[in-house]
C-alpha cells in the first residue's frame, strides 16, 4: 500500500531503447571498413582519415585504457609510450609498440600526445609538446594551479595547436542524451552525486581537483552557460587533501546546481538529477539508465508518469579520442573541452580550495 505522501505513478511507460545521433565511431568505421590502417595513410579517396601518429605519456590506471583505445581506432597509430616506470610501461606496450625513455624523443616522433600523468606533471609535459608544435589531449584537470592552466592556454594559442582536456564524462551516453533531449533553456536545477571509495593511486590532489572538476564542467556543458558563482564546504578526514565536498553553483542563465562528492562511500555512484518545469530526470552515469518523471495534472495535481531510457553509445574514452582526432583533421564542432574551458574549471575548483584554506590556515 502506497504511503499517502508518495502515491504510485499514474502511468509507467515501458522501457525504451533510444539511439543518439550516429557516433563518430560508427561514422569512421563505416567510412573506413574496407581500408586497413596502412592503406588509410596512403589513400587518395579518403585523406580525412590519414593516420595520425599519437604518443602516450603515462601508463598507469587510465593510461593503459588510452593505449587500448588508440590501438582500436582506424586512422590512429600509437607510436610509443613514455612513463617514468619502464616496467609498467612495457606491460602496457603491445609487441609492436615502442617504449620511450625520452619524453622529448616521443614528442619528436608524434603528431599528437595524450597525457595521462599525475596532475602535478600536466603543465611540464603539455607545454613541452605544444612548444614543439604538437597537439595535446591532457587528462583532467588541465593543470594543478590556475597560473599554470592559464599559461597552457597562452602557449596553445601561440602554437596554433589544439589543446583539449579529458573531461570524458561529456561523452557518456547519459550526458549526451541530456544534451540532445533536454533544452538548456528549460533546465531549472541540476544536482550531481559522485561518490565512492578512496582511490589509492591519487596522492597529489584532493577530491575537488580529481573528481569534482568532472561535474563543474558538466554543469556548464549541460546548461550551455558559464558558471557565475560557486561556493563549497569541504573537509579532509584522512590526510592533507579534502576527501568530502558539497558545492553550490549558479550559472549565468540562472540554473541552480549542486555537487555532492566524497571518497567515504564504500560503493561507486555517479548520478545526475535534473529538473525542468514539467519533468524531473534521474540519470545513472554507471548503469546508463535515465528515468523521467513527468507531472500529469490532467488526472490529478499529484499524478505523474514514468519513462525509462537506455541511450546507446560506444565507450566514452573511445568517443573522446575520436573527437580529438577529428579536431586534428579539421572538424570544427568538437565535443572536447577546450583549454579555455578546462582553465575555467580549474579556476572554479581552486576557488573552492582557497576558501577552505582561508578558513583553516593551519
N, C-alpha and C positions, 0 to 999 in steps of 0.2 A: 504494500500500500504506500503510495507516494505521500511524502510529508506535504502539508498544505502550502508551505513556502517554496517547495521545489516540485511543481507539477511535472508530469510526464509531457514530453513534446507532443504537439497535436499531430505531427506527421514526421515520419522518419523516411528519408529517401534512400533507396538502395545505393550502395557504394558504387561510384562511377570511376572509371579509369580514363584520365584525360591525358592527351599528348600536348606538350608545349610546341612552340614553333620548332621546325627542324633544327636539330643541334648542329653545331659546327662539326662534330664527329661524323654525323650522318652525311653531311654535305661533302666533307673531304673524302670520306670512304667511298661514296658513290662516284665522285669525280675521278678518283684515282684507283678504282678497283682493278683496272687492267694494267696498272703500272707498278713495277717494283720500286723500291727506294732508289736504286741506282738509276733506273730509267727516268724517274721524275726529275732528277737533277739535270738531265740532258734532253728533256722532252721539249720540242718546239710547239706542241699543241697545247701545253698547259704550263706556261712559265710561272704562273702564280703559285705552283706547287714545287718550285725549285727548292731543293733540300737546304734547310737551314742548319748550320753546324752549331751545336749547343754544348757548352761546357757546364758542368755541375760542380758547385763548390759546397761541400758538406755532404757527408754520407751517413748521417745519423737517422733518427726515427722518421723524419719527414723526407730527408734527402733520398733515402732508398726508394721511396714511393715516386719521387720526381724522376729518378733514374728509370724505374719501370715504365712510367707513363711516356717519357720521351722515346723510349725504345719501341713502344707500341704505335707511335704516330707515324703515318706515312707522310713523308716530306720533312722529317726531322732526323738528324743524326747526332747521337750522343758521342762526342769526340773523346771525352775523358772525364774523370772525377778527381778533384783535389780535396784532400782532407788532412788535418794535422795528425790524424791517426791512420797510418798507412795500412795497418792490418784491417781496420774496419772498412776502409775504402776498397781494399781488394776483395773483401767479402761481397760488396755491392757490385763491383765491376764484373760484367759478363766477360766471356773469354775473348771477345773482340773489342772490349772497352779498355782504354789505357788508364793507368793510374798516373797522376801528375804530382810530383813532389813540389813543383814550382807553380805557384799561382800565376805568375807573370807569363809563363810558357803556355798555360792553359788559356789564358786570356788571348794571347797572340794567335793561338790555333783555332779560336772560336769566333763566330759572328755574334753570339749572344750568350749570356750567362744566366743560370738560375742559381740564386744564392740562398742556401738553406743552412746557414751557420748560426751560432748564438747571436742574439740581438746586439750584444756589445761589439760584434765584429762587422755588422752590416755596413757601416759607413766606410770603413777601410777597404773592404772588398769591392763594394759597389762603386766607390769613387775611382778606384784604380781601373776598373773596367770601363767606366764612362769616359775617363780621361784618355783611354786608348781607342775610343770610338766604337765601343761595343754596347749593344742593347742589354738591359738587365731586367730580370724579374726577381725582386727581393721579397723573401718571406716577410710576413707582417711581424712586428711593426717596421716601418721604413728605417727607423734608427732609434737609439735609446734616449736621445735628447732632442729637444726642439731645435737647438742650434745646428746639430748635425743633420737633422731632417731637412731644414731649410737650405743648408749648404748643398745637400744632394740635389734638391730641386734646381738650384742655380747651376750646378755642374751639368745636370742633364739638359737644361735649356741651352747652355753654351755649347754642348757637344752635339746637339741636334739628334741625339739618340733617345730611344724610348726607355723610360724607366717606369716600371709598374710595380705595384705592391700586391703580394699574395693574400689578399682578403678573399680567400677561397669560398667563403660562405655565400658570396654573390652568385656563385654557380650552383648552389644547392637547388635541386628541383623545386623544393617548397618555396624558397625565396624567389625563384624565377616565376613561379605560379602567382605569388602575391604581386610581383612587379607587373605581370601581364594582365592579371584578372581584377585587381582592385585599384581603382583610380587613386593616385596620390592625393588628389583634391578631396576625396571622401574620407580619408583617414583622420580619426579624431585622437586615438590613443594607440600606443604600441608598448607592450611590456615583453621583455626578453629574459628568459631564465637560462643560464649557462653554468651548470654546477657539476661537480664530480670529485673524485679523489685526487690528492696531490700528485702531480707527475714528478717522479724522481729526477728526470733529466733537466727540468727547469730550475736553474740555480741563480741566474744573473738578474732576473726581474721578478716582480710580483704579479698578482693575478690581473691587475688593471692593464698593464703593458702586454701581458701574454694573452689574456682571454678577452677582457672587456673591449679591447680595440676592435674585435670582430663586430661587436654589437653597436658600438658607437658608429662604425662605418655603415652597418646595415640600416640603422635608423635614418641616417641621411640619405642612403641609397633608396630605400623604400618610399620615403616621403618626398624624394626628389627636391629636397630643401636643405640648405645649410643649417647646422645646429647653432642656435642663438645663445642659449645658456646651458650650463652643466654644473651640477652640484653632486657631491658624493660624501658618503660616510664609509670609511674603510678601517680595517684593523689587521694587525699581524698577530696571529695566535700562536705561531710556531716559526720562529726565525725572524730575520730583519725585514723581510718583504711582506707586504699585505697579502692575506690569503682569503679575505672575505670583503665584499664591497656591495653597497647599494648606491646606485647612480640615478639621479633625476635629470631629465633633459627636456628642453623645449626647443622646437625648430622655429625657424623664421616664419614658416607657414602656419604656426600655431599648434602643431601636434604636441601633445604631452606624452612623454615616453619615460620608461624606467628600465633599468638593468639590474638583475639580481644575479650575482656570480660569487662562487666560493670554491675552495679546494677542501671543503669539510664534508661534503655529501659523499656517502660510500658508493653511490651509483652515478652513472653519467646521464645527464638530462640536458637537452637542448630544445627550447620551446619558445615559440613566438605567439603572443596573444595580441590580436589586432581588432580594434573596434571602429565601425563606421556608424552613421546614424541609423541604419536599418539592419545591420548584421554584426555578429561577433564571430571571429575566426580564431581557431587554435591550430597552429602548425607545429608538428613534431619534426625537427630537423634530422633526427636519427632514424626514425621509422619511415619518414616520408609521407605521413598521413596528415591531411588537412581536414578539419571539421568546421562546418559553417552552421551557425545558429542564427536563424532569421526570424524576426518577430512576425506574427500573423494576427494583426489587430482586427481583421475581418471576423475572426472567430471569437477572440477574447483578448483583452489587453495583456493577458499573461501568456497567451499561446505563442508557440514558436515551432518552426520546422527545423529538421537537422539533415544536412547533406554531408557526405564524406567523399573526399577526393584523394586519388593516388597519382600525383603528377609523375609522368615518366621523364627520365633523363639519364644521361650517362654519368660517369664518375666526375664529381666536381673538379678534382685536380686535373683530370684529362681535359675538361672543358676550359679550364683556366689556361692550360698550356697551349691549347689550340687557339684561344683568343689572343694570346701573346704572339704566336707565330703569325696569325693573320694580320696583327698590327704591324709586325715587321715587314710583311709583304705589301702593306699599303692600305689595309682596311681601315676606314675612318671610325666606325661605330663599335669600338671595343667596350666590352663589359668590365675589363680590368680596372682596378682602382689606379688612378694616375698618381704620379709622385706628389702632385699638389694636394690631391685628396688624402693620400697617405700621410702627408705632412700635417694637414689639418687634424687628422685623427690623433696623431702624436701630440699635437698642441693641446687638444682637449683632454687626452688621457693624463698628460703630465700636469695639467692644471688641477686635476683631481688629487694627484700625489702632493702637489705643492701645498694644498690646503691641509692635508694630513700632517705634513712636515711642520707647518706653522703652528698647528695645534699640539704637536708632540715634538718639540725641539730637541728633547733628549734622545 
